Amino acid sequence: MPVMMNLALFDLDHTLIPADSDYEWGCFAVRHGLVDATHFKLENERFYADYQAGRLDIHAYLRYALAPLARYSRAQLAAWHAQFMQEIITPLLRPAAFALIQRHQAAGDVCCIVTATNSFVTAPIARAFGINHLIAPEPATLNGDPTAAYTGEINGLPSYREGKIIRAEAWLQSLDKNWTSFKQSYFYSDSHNDIPLLEKVSTPIATNPDDKLRAHAQSKGWRILDLFKTS
């Protein structure tokens, strides 16, 4: 009888990195003149506050976040993102996060980042962590060509709150698997917005949790991991 693998799912922002990559990309865009500074900064901060408060309109946010991508070529955006990685993200990659991921990989677990931040921002970060699977909101492209220019719209269901469960299950189905295919399923997250997926897996781990999630985790007896305190 074959040995069952485990599944390890990771949120990204404030979970594997001690920052919000979407917010940081917005700040980068302002500093480098990709967008109108005054308007974009105000909207970026407003949406971020809504996310923290659990009242984010994810579709409105994604339309706002992805609109600037439609104004530039893929080559120019790739160059800016490489600069963003070097200046902002690489200094945020902590040994404790790499060690956590590598423990799961060494055990043969299937690892995947499940994030509400769009794949333009997050795909290079997932690669930097050595994680091959990413579930993230997908920016739409002209005629559905993955190499074509972005349209500023979203393609498919955003992986946010309950949407993370739906997207995760669709991804598992694409691998001919489901939740019962794994001996254990883990999900690491910092946010109370991720309580639906945390309650879906067999082993929820509140990681660097916000106050609401910490209280919920304590009430449920979940493990709490403060990943960055010693890194």
Buried (B, 14 or more C-beta within 10 A) or exposed (E): EEEEBBBBBBBBBBBBBBBBBBBBBBBBBBEEEBBEEEEBBEBBEEBBEBBBEEEBEBEEBBEBBBBBBBEBEBEEBEEBBEEBBEEBBEEBBBEBBBEBBEEBBEEEBBBBBBBBBBBBBBBBBBEBBEBEEBBBBBBBBEEEEEEEBBBBBBBEBBBBBEBBBBBBBEBBEEEEBEBEBBEEBBBBBBBBBBBBBBEBBEBBBBBBBBEBBBEBBEEEEBEEBEBBEEE
